[in-house]
Amino acid sequence: MVVTGSSDSCIVLWKDVTEIELEEEQAKQEEQILKEQELSNLLHEKRYLKALGLAISLDRPHTVLTVIKAILKETSGKEDLQSNLLKLRKDQKEAVLKYAVTWNTNSRNCHEAQAVVGTLLRHESPESLLQLEGIKAAVESLLPYTERHFQRLGRLLQAATFLDFMWQSMRLADASRRDDDMSM
């Protein structure tokens, strides 16, 4: 402890708290590592609801996305996602909706974002949706990107249909050529 004084009759006691702050920081890091390990274990055990809750409490959008992707990979993925999302608390639903808005901006993650948004829109009443914090901004942010994804999928479907048409035409031409060869 250090004591200092000045000409204005103020005495200041200084205490070195560096070690205490380092210990607190180390304790926080250890707690973070334990939570991450618990999250990894929950994912491995396929306990998705607890994994979602933990990832949301850690404020880890990418980890929440990983959990949602794991849920959707299951054979009954949509139903599992629905049951897990509907069991979340209101604040957790707000966080997942906020994350889904961010995920929707990237075409790589838009399917998971649309699954989350679709589940919430289908199974939550309009009154409960309006009570979610930031719902208006979320919808305003979701609309333009959702339209772009829909247009992209439309173009992809059109290209796939054209490709199928070309394949069928080529098969017909090849079949008629074989028939001509066989008749000779």
Phi, psi and chi 1 to 4 in degrees:
 res  aa     phi    psi   chi1   chi2   chi3   chi4
   1 MET       -  140.1  177.9  161.6  -36.5      -
   2 VAL  -121.0  136.7  176.1      -      -      -
   3 VAL  -115.4  130.3  178.6      -      -      -
   4 THR  -126.0  154.0   60.6      -      -      -
   5 GLY  -135.7  158.6      -      -      -      -
   6 SER  -133.6  175.6   64.0      -      -      -
   7 SER   -71.1  -13.3   62.1      -      -      -
   8 ASP   -93.0   20.3   61.8   -8.3      -      -
   9 SER    67.2   26.6  -57.6      -      -      -
  10 CYS  -102.6  128.7  -71.5      -      -      -
  11 ILE  -109.8  129.5  -63.1  175.9      -      -
  12 VAL  -117.3  128.8  179.0      -      -      -
  13 LEU   -97.8  124.4  -59.2  173.7      -      -
  14 TRP  -108.3  131.8  -62.0   86.8      -      -
  15 LYS  -123.8  133.5 -178.3  179.0  177.4 -176.6
  16 ASP   -80.1  113.7 -174.7   14.5      -      -
  17 VAL  -111.3   17.3  -67.0      -      -      -
  18 THR   -60.2  -46.3  -52.4      -      -      -
  19 GLU   -64.2  -40.7  -73.2 -177.4   26.7      -
  20 ILE   -63.1  -44.1  -64.4  170.5      -      -
  21 GLU   -65.4  -39.8  -71.4  177.2   -8.7      -
  22 LEU   -63.2  -41.5  -73.1  174.9      -      -
  23 GLU   -63.8  -41.6  -71.6  172.6    4.2      -
  24 GLU   -63.3  -43.6  -71.5  174.3   -3.6      -
  25 GLU   -62.7  -41.9 -175.5   65.0   31.4      -
  26 GLN   -65.7  -39.6 -173.3  175.8    6.5      -
  27 ALA   -64.1  -40.1      -      -      -      -
  28 LYS   -63.6  -42.3  -75.5 -179.7 -175.7  177.3
  29 GLN   -64.4  -41.9  -72.9  176.8   -9.5      -
  30 GLU   -63.5  -41.4  -72.0  173.6    4.1      -
  31 GLU   -63.4  -40.8 -177.5  180.0  -20.3      -
  32 GLN   -62.1  -44.3 -174.2   78.9    5.7      -
  33 ILE   -63.4  -40.8  -69.4  169.7      -      -
  34 LEU   -64.4  -40.8  -72.5  174.1      -      -
  35 LYS   -66.8  -39.5  -75.8 -175.0  176.7 -178.7
  36 GLU   -64.8  -39.1  -72.4  177.9   15.9      -
  37 GLN   -65.9  -41.1 -177.7   60.9   45.8      -
  38 GLU   -62.5  -40.7 -179.8 -176.1   -3.8      -
  39 LEU   -62.5  -43.4 -177.7   61.6      -      -
  40 SER   -62.1  -41.6  176.8      -      -      -
  41 ASN   -64.9  -41.5  -68.4  -18.0      -      -
  42 LEU   -62.6  -40.9  -70.6  170.9      -      -
  43 LEU   -65.2  -41.8  -79.7  173.3      -      -
  44 HIS   -64.3  -36.3 -177.7   70.5      -      -
  45 GLU   -84.4   -1.3  -63.8  167.3    3.3      -
  46 LYS    60.1   37.9  -62.4 -175.7  178.4 -174.1
  47 ARG   -98.7   77.3  -65.0  171.4   54.3 -163.7
  48 TYR   -70.0  -35.2  -63.2  123.3      -      -
  49 LEU   -62.6  -47.0 -178.1   61.6      -      -
  50 LYS   -66.7  -36.8  -73.1 -166.1  175.1 -150.6
  51 ALA   -64.5  -42.0      -      -      -      -
  52 LEU   -61.6  -47.2  -91.3  175.2      -      -
  53 GLY   -59.7  -42.9      -      -      -      -
  54 LEU   -67.8  -43.1 -174.9   56.9      -      -
  55 ALA   -64.1  -37.2      -      -      -      -
  56 ILE   -67.9  -42.2  -68.2  167.9      -      -
  57 SER   -65.6  -29.6   70.8      -      -      -
  58 LEU   -81.6   -5.7  -68.4  172.4      -      -
  59 ASP    56.7   55.4 -164.7   28.7      -      -
  60 ARG  -119.2   85.5  -52.6  -82.1  -64.1  -84.9
  61 PRO   -57.3  -38.8  -18.0   25.3      -      -
  62 HIS   -66.7  -36.3 -177.0   70.4      -      -
  63 THR   -69.0  -38.8  -51.6      -      -      -
  64 VAL   -61.2  -42.1  174.5      -      -      -
  65 LEU   -61.6  -41.2  178.4   63.4      -      -
  66 THR   -61.9  -41.7  -55.6      -      -      -
  67 VAL   -64.2  -43.7  172.5      -      -      -
  68 ILE   -65.5  -39.5  -71.4  176.4      -      -
  69 LYS   -62.7  -40.6  -77.0 -177.5  177.8 -176.9
  70 ALA   -64.3  -39.5      -      -      -      -
  71 ILE   -63.4  -45.6  -68.4  171.4      -      -
  72 LEU   -69.6  -20.7  -70.1  173.4      -      -
  73 LYS   -75.3  -18.2  -77.7 -177.7 -176.0  175.2
  74 GLU   -66.4  161.4  -63.5  -68.0  -39.1      -
  75 THR   -63.8  -35.8   54.0      -      -      -
  76 SER  -108.6   51.3   59.5      -      -      -
  77 GLY   -61.6  -47.5      -      -      -      -
  78 LYS   -61.9  -42.8  -68.2  -83.5 -172.5  179.5
  79 GLU   -67.4  -40.2  -66.6   82.0   18.8      -
  80 ASP   -64.2  -41.9  -69.1  -13.9      -      -
  81 LEU   -62.0  -44.3  179.6   66.4      -      -
  82 GLN   -60.0  -48.3  171.9 -173.1  -29.7      -
  83 SER   -65.7  -38.1   66.1      -      -      -
  84 ASN   -71.4  -42.2  -75.7  -49.0      -      -
  85 LEU   -66.5  -37.9  -78.2  178.8      -      -
  86 LEU   -72.3  -18.8  -63.9  177.9      -      -
  87 LYS   -85.0   -8.8  -69.7  177.3 -175.3  172.5
  88 LEU   -72.1  154.2  -66.2  176.1      -      -
  89 ARG   -71.8  167.7  -64.1 -173.8  -42.3  -97.7
  90 LYS   -59.9  -45.7  179.7 -175.6  171.5 -156.3
  91 ASP   -65.4  -32.6   61.8  -41.4      -      -
  92 GLN   -71.4  -38.0  -68.4  173.3  -35.6      -
  93 LYS   -63.7  -39.2  -72.1  178.2 -174.2  175.4
  94 GLU   -61.1  -42.8  -70.6  170.3   -5.7      -
  95 ALA   -65.6  -43.8      -      -      -      -
  96 VAL   -64.6  -38.8  169.9      -      -      -
  97 LEU   -64.1  -41.4 -177.5   63.1      -      -
  98 LYS   -62.9  -42.1 -177.7  179.2   77.7  171.1
  99 TYR   -64.5  -40.5  -60.6  154.6      -      -
 100 ALA   -62.9  -34.2      -      -      -      -
 101 VAL   -61.9  -42.1  168.9      -      -      -
 102 THR   -68.5  -43.5  -55.1      -      -      -
 103 TRP   -62.3  -34.6  -58.0  -26.2      -      -
 104 ASN   -67.3  -18.5 -163.4   47.3      -      -
 105 THR   -73.3  -13.9   60.7      -      -      -
 106 ASN  -114.3  128.9 -172.7  -25.8      -      -
 107 SER   -66.0  -20.4   61.9      -      -      -
 108 ARG   -68.2  -32.4 -127.6  177.5  -44.2  158.2
 109 ASN  -111.8    6.9  -55.8  -38.0      -      -
 110 CYS   -67.9  -29.2   69.4      -      -      -
 111 HIS   -66.5  -41.7  -58.9  -66.4      -      -
 112 GLU   -67.2  -41.8  -69.4   80.7    9.4      -
 113 ALA   -61.7  -44.0      -      -      -      -
 114 GLN   -66.5  -34.2  -68.6  -63.9  -42.0      -
 115 ALA   -64.8  -41.9      -      -      -      -
 116 VAL   -65.7  -49.4  167.0      -      -      -
 117 VAL   -63.5  -43.7  170.9      -      -      -
 118 GLY   -60.6  -42.1      -      -      -      -
 119 THR   -62.9  -45.3  -60.1      -      -      -
 120 LEU   -65.2  -41.5  -71.4  175.9      -      -
 121 LEU   -68.7  -35.6  -70.2  176.4      -      -
 122 ARG   -76.4  -33.2  -86.9 -167.9  -66.4  -81.1
 123 HIS  -112.9   -4.2  -61.2  -73.8      -      -
 124 GLU  -104.7  142.4  -68.2  -72.8  -31.8      -
 125 SER   -71.7  153.4   68.2      -      -      -
 126 PRO   -57.0  -34.8  -25.3   32.4      -      -
 127 GLU   -65.5  -42.6  -67.9   79.4   22.7      -
 128 SER   -71.1  -32.3   64.7      -      -      -
 129 LEU   -66.0  -39.7  -75.5  173.1      -      -
 130 LEU   -67.7  -20.8  -72.9  171.9      -      -
 131 GLN   -80.9  -14.2  -69.0  175.0   -3.6      -
 132 LEU   -69.3  136.4  -65.1  177.7      -      -
 133 GLU   -71.2  129.4 -172.5  176.0  -44.7      -
 134 GLY    80.1   18.4      -      -      -      -
 135 ILE   -66.7  -37.6 -174.2   69.3      -      -
 136 LYS   -64.9  -46.8 -176.9  178.6  178.8 -164.8
 137 ALA   -64.4  -36.6      -      -      -      -
 138 ALA   -64.1  -45.8      -      -      -      -
 139 VAL   -65.1  -41.8  170.1      -      -      -
 140 GLU   -63.0  -34.3  -71.9  173.3   -6.7      -
 141 SER   -77.7  -33.0  -61.3      -      -      -
 142 LEU   -72.6  -36.2  -76.4  167.3      -      -
 143 LEU   -57.5  -53.4  -77.8  175.5      -      -
 144 PRO   -63.2  -40.6    5.9   -9.3      -      -
 145 TYR   -70.5  -36.5  -73.6  102.7      -      -
 146 THR   -63.6  -40.1  -59.3      -      -      -
 147 GLU   -62.9  -41.6  -72.5  175.1    4.3      -
 148 ARG   -63.0  -43.2  -73.8 -177.3 -160.3  157.3
 149 HIS   -64.2  -39.1  -62.5  -46.9      -      -
 150 PHE   -64.7  -42.9 -173.1   71.5      -      -
 151 GLN   -63.4  -41.8  -69.6  169.9   -7.0      -
 152 ARG   -62.0  -43.4 -179.6  177.8   46.9   83.2
 153 LEU   -66.4  -35.3  -71.3  174.5      -      -
 154 GLY   -62.5  -44.2      -      -      -      -
 155 ARG   -64.4  -39.6  -70.7 -170.4  -55.1  -90.6
 156 LEU   -63.9  -42.4 -174.4   63.5      -      -
 157 LEU   -63.5  -41.6  179.7   63.4      -      -
 158 GLN   -63.1  -43.1 -173.3  177.5   19.2      -
 159 ALA   -65.2  -39.8      -      -      -      -
 160 ALA   -66.2  -39.3      -      -      -      -
 161 THR   -64.2  -43.0  -55.9      -      -      -
 162 PHE   -63.9  -41.6 -179.3   70.8      -      -
 163 LEU   -62.6  -41.8 -170.9   62.1      -      -
 164 ASP   -63.1  -42.1 -173.7   44.3      -      -
 165 PHE   -60.0  -46.0  169.4   74.6      -      -
 166 MET   -62.7  -42.0  -68.5  -62.0  -66.2      -
 167 TRP   -61.6  -45.5  171.9 -110.2      -      -
 168 GLN   -63.9  -39.9  -66.2  -61.1  -31.6      -
 169 SER   -64.0  -42.0  -62.3      -      -      -
 170 MET   -65.9  -38.5  -70.5  168.7   62.0      -
 171 ARG   -65.5  -41.3  -77.8 -175.7   42.3 -158.8
 172 LEU   -64.4  -42.7  -71.8  174.3      -      -
 173 ALA   -64.6  -40.7      -      -      -      -
 174 ASP   -66.8  -39.9 -173.2   44.5      -      -
 175 ALA   -66.4  -41.1      -      -      -      -
 176 SER   -67.9  -34.8   66.1      -      -      -
 177 ARG   -66.2  -40.2 -168.8  174.5  -40.2  126.9
 178 ARG   -64.7  -40.4  -84.5 -166.3 -134.0  153.9
 179 ASP   -61.6  -41.4  -70.8  -17.2      -      -
 180 ASP   -64.3  -41.2  -69.8  -17.1      -      -
 181 ASP   -65.5  -37.8  -69.7  -17.1      -      -
 182 MET   -72.0  -33.0  -74.9 -175.2  177.5      -
 183 SER   -74.4  -18.7   64.1      -      -      -
 184 MET   -83.7      -  -70.1 -175.6  175.1      -
